[in-house]
Amino acid sequence: MTVSKNINNPVGQGGGQRKRQSRAERQNNGPHRNLDRRGAADQKAELVRKMREKAAAAEAAAGQAGDATGDDTAQS
């Protein structure tokens, strides 16, 4: 039995029974992957936004606590 080394020329499949894949599709870069990447980018952007909001809130809280205790030393 002959083993095919080319995915676009599979042995035993006959002509036209299998879609010819582009190089990008063979490397898992097909059009479906673009949607996956866009979704992942959206999730990452949302996560970064949430982290920045938390950091800003924590910084503001630390700033207010620092102002309350730091006023006496700043005037001395």
Secondary structure, 3 states (H helix, E strand, C coil): CCCCCCCCCCCCCCCCCCCCCCHHHHCCCCHHHHHHHHHHHHHHHHHHHHHHHHHHHHHHHHHHHHHHHHHHHHHC
